[in-house]
Amino acid sequence: MDVRVGLGFDVHAFGGVGPLVLGGITIPGAPGLVGHSDADVVAHAVADALLGAAGLPDLGTLFPASDDQYRGVSSIILLGDVATRVDGAGWRVGNVDVVVAAEQPRLAEHIGAMATLLGSTIGGAVSVKPKRTEGVGAVGRGEGIAAWAVALVLS
């Protein structure tokens, strides 16, 4: 059995026209993020982690912002496509671990729903941890949200 690990990262600024979507979950009352799709930094980080582990092209290459068919698309739909590609490349998801950094909004009450939806979308275990950056950097100043993900895939 082969085992591979991938790392994903994404960051988006606040100021988008849509609602805030993280891990496929709409966060009520929070401002949206700027992005070509729904700007779901959590789903994007997970997708890139899986793609990297499987040795496939990154999210921006597969679903470029220059292609209008992806404008406003749900990142969970893109993540489902990524999971299919990972499987087609001969890999299965072992697990994914995600850290999402945001000063606001508070995310703890949404973490379980994010992990469940992400896990069912990729067919593997997902853990999600919210963190604050204590005022440090752009995320700490409340300019946006960032996420990191590590994925383990097995053949």
C-alpha positions in Angstrom: 0.0 0.0 0.0 1.3 3.5 -0.9 0.6 6.5 1.3 0.9 10.1 0.2 0.3 13.4 1.9 -0.8 16.7 0.4 -1.0 20.3 1.8 -3.6 22.8 0.8 -3.9 26.5 1.6 -6.3 29.3 0.6 -7.1 32.8 1.7 -9.8 35.3 0.6 -10.6 38.8 1.7 -14.0 39.9 3.0 -16.1 42.0 0.6 -17.8 39.5 -1.6 -21.4 39.8 -2.7 -22.6 36.4 -1.5 -23.0 34.9 2.0 -20.0 33.6 3.9 -19.6 29.9 3.0 -17.0 27.7 4.8 -16.7 24.0 4.4 -19.9 24.1 2.4 -21.9 25.6 5.3 -23.5 29.1 5.0 -22.6 31.2 8.1 -25.5 33.4 8.8 -25.0 37.1 9.4 -21.4 37.1 8.3 -20.0 39.1 5.3 -19.0 37.1 2.2 -15.5 36.6 0.8 -14.3 37.8 -2.5 -13.7 35.1 -5.1 -14.6 33.7 -8.5 -16.5 30.8 -7.1 -18.2 31.0 -3.6 -14.8 31.7 -2.1 -15.0 28.8 0.3 -11.5 28.8 1.7 -12.0 25.6 3.7 -13.2 23.6 0.7 -10.5 25.1 -1.5 -7.7 24.1 1.0 -9.1 20.6 1.2 -9.3 20.3 -2.5 -5.7 21.4 -3.0 -4.5 19.1 -0.3 -6.2 16.1 -1.9 -5.0 17.1 -5.4 -1.4 17.5 -4.2 -1.4 14.2 -2.4 -2.7 12.4 -5.5 -0.1 14.2 -7.7 -2.9 16.0 -9.7 -3.0 19.6 -10.9 -4.0 22.3 -8.4 -7.5 23.7 -8.1 -6.8 26.9 -10.0 -5.5 24.9 -13.0 -8.5 22.5 -13.0 -11.1 25.3 -12.4 -9.6 28.6 -13.5 -11.0 31.9 -12.5 -10.8 32.9 -16.2 -13.6 30.3 -17.0 -17.0 31.8 -16.4 -18.7 28.4 -16.0 -17.2 28.4 -12.4 -18.4 31.9 -11.5 -20.3 31.6 -8.2 -20.2 27.8 -8.3 -20.4 26.0 -5.0 -17.0 24.8 -3.9 -18.6 21.6 -2.6 -19.4 20.8 -6.2 -15.8 21.4 -7.1 -14.6 19.3 -4.2 -16.8 16.4 -5.3 -15.2 16.6 -8.7 -11.8 16.6 -7.0 -12.7 13.5 -5.0 -13.7 11.7 -8.2 -10.4 12.7 -9.8 -8.4 11.5 -6.8 -10.3 8.1 -6.9 -9.8 7.9 -10.7 -6.0 8.4 -10.1 -6.1 5.2 -8.0 -6.2 6.9 -4.5 -8.7 6.8 -1.7 -8.9 9.4 1.1 -7.5 8.4 4.4 -8.3 11.6 6.3 -8.1 15.3 6.0 -7.3 17.8 8.8 -8.2 21.5 8.4 -7.4 24.6 10.3 -9.5 27.7 9.5 -8.2 31.1 10.8 -10.7 33.9 11.3 -11.1 36.6 13.9 -14.8 36.9 13.0 -17.2 35.3 12.9 -16.9 32.8 15.7 -17.0 29.4 14.0 -17.1 26.8 16.8 -20.8 26.1 16.4 -20.4 25.4 12.7 -17.4 23.1 12.8 -19.3 19.8 13.2 -21.5 20.5 10.2 -18.5 21.5 8.1 -16.6 18.3 9.0 -19.7 16.1 8.2 -20.4 17.8 4.8 -16.7 17.8 3.8 -16.3 14.1 4.9 -19.4 13.0 3.0 -18.2 14.9 -0.1 -14.8 13.4 -0.2 -15.6 9.9 1.2 -13.2 10.2 4.2 -12.8 11.4 7.7 -12.4 15.2 8.1 -11.5 17.2 11.2 -11.9 21.0 11.3 -10.4 23.3 13.9 -11.1 27.0 14.2 -8.3 29.3 15.2 -7.9 33.0 15.8 -4.7 34.8 14.9 -4.9 37.2 17.9 -4.8 40.4 15.8 -1.7 39.4 13.9 -1.5 39.9 10.1 -4.3 40.5 7.6 -6.5 37.7 9.1 -5.9 39.1 12.5 -7.0 42.5 11.4 -10.2 41.0 10.1 -9.5 41.5 6.5 -10.3 37.9 5.5 -10.2 34.2 6.3 -7.4 31.6 5.7 -7.4 27.8 5.8 -4.8 25.1 5.7 -5.5 21.4 5.1 -3.4 18.2 5.2 -4.7 15.2 3.3 -3.6 11.6 3.6 -4.4 9.3 0.6 -3.9 5.6 0.2 -3.6 3.3 -2.8 
